[in-house]
């Protein structure tokens, strides 16, 4: 079966300042799929997006992107 995902995370963990920010994040984003990222302040949404665009690296786990995929991110404050 052919993988049709654009982006896939497998058991991604992220630590910062010796604090666990994200734990065991696994999901797939597929072509044509509409996805929202919601949650309370401090839940790790920005950290997850920064991991997905590659501006920070996961402490463990794997992030796979389809070859040629380009992601953009516009922060709330510059």
C-alpha positions as CSV (number, residue, x, y, z in Angstrom):
1,X,0.0,0.0,0.0
2,X,1.4,3.4,-1.0
3,X,1.8,6.0,1.8
4,X,-0.2,9.1,0.9
5,X,0.8,11.3,3.8
6,X,2.3,14.7,3.4
7,X,3.7,14.7,6.9
8,X,4.0,12.0,9.6
9,X,5.2,12.1,13.2
10,X,6.1,8.9,15.1
11,X,6.4,9.1,18.9
12,X,7.9,12.6,18.9
13,X,9.1,13.9,22.2
14,X,10.4,17.4,22.9
15,X,12.3,18.6,26.0
16,X,13.3,22.2,26.7
17,X,15.1,23.5,29.8
18,X,14.9,19.9,31.2
19,X,11.0,20.0,31.0
20,X,9.0,17.6,28.9
21,X,7.0,19.8,26.5
22,X,5.6,17.2,24.1
23,X,5.3,13.5,24.7
24,X,4.7,10.6,22.2
25,X,3.1,12.7,19.5
26,X,2.1,10.5,16.5
27,X,-0.1,11.5,13.6
28,X,-0.3,11.7,9.8
29,X,-1.4,14.6,7.7
30,X,-2.7,13.5,4.3
31,X,-3.2,15.3,1.0
32,X,-6.6,17.1,1.0
33,X,-7.1,16.7,4.7
34,X,-8.2,19.7,6.7
35,X,-6.6,19.8,10.2
36,X,-6.7,22.3,13.1
37,X,-4.3,22.6,16.0
38,X,-6.1,23.8,19.1
39,X,-5.4,23.8,22.8
40,X,-4.9,26.0,25.8
41,X,-2.0,28.4,26.4
42,X,1.1,26.4,27.2
43,X,-0.1,23.1,25.7
44,X,2.8,22.9,23.2
45,X,1.1,24.0,20.0
46,X,3.9,26.4,18.9
47,X,6.6,23.9,19.9
48,X,4.8,21.3,17.7
49,X,4.7,23.7,14.7
50,X,8.3,24.6,15.1
51,X,9.2,20.9,15.2
52,X,7.2,20.3,12.0
53,X,8.8,23.2,10.1
54,X,12.3,22.1,11.3
55,X,13.3,25.2,13.3
56,X,13.8,23.0,16.4
57,X,14.6,19.3,16.6
58,X,12.7,16.6,18.6
59,X,14.4,15.1,21.6
60,X,13.3,11.7,20.3
61,X,11.0,10.2,17.7
62,X,10.7,10.8,14.0
63,X,9.2,13.4,11.7
64,X,8.9,12.5,8.0
65,X,7.8,14.9,5.3
66,X,7.0,14.1,1.7
67,X,9.9,15.1,-0.5
68,X,9.5,18.6,-1.9
69,X,6.9,19.6,0.8
70,X,7.3,23.2,1.9
71,X,5.8,24.4,5.1
72,X,5.4,28.0,6.3
73,X,4.7,29.5,9.7
74,X,3.6,33.0,10.7
75,X,4.2,33.6,14.4
76,X,1.7,35.8,16.3
77,X,4.5,38.1,17.3
78,X,7.7,38.7,15.4
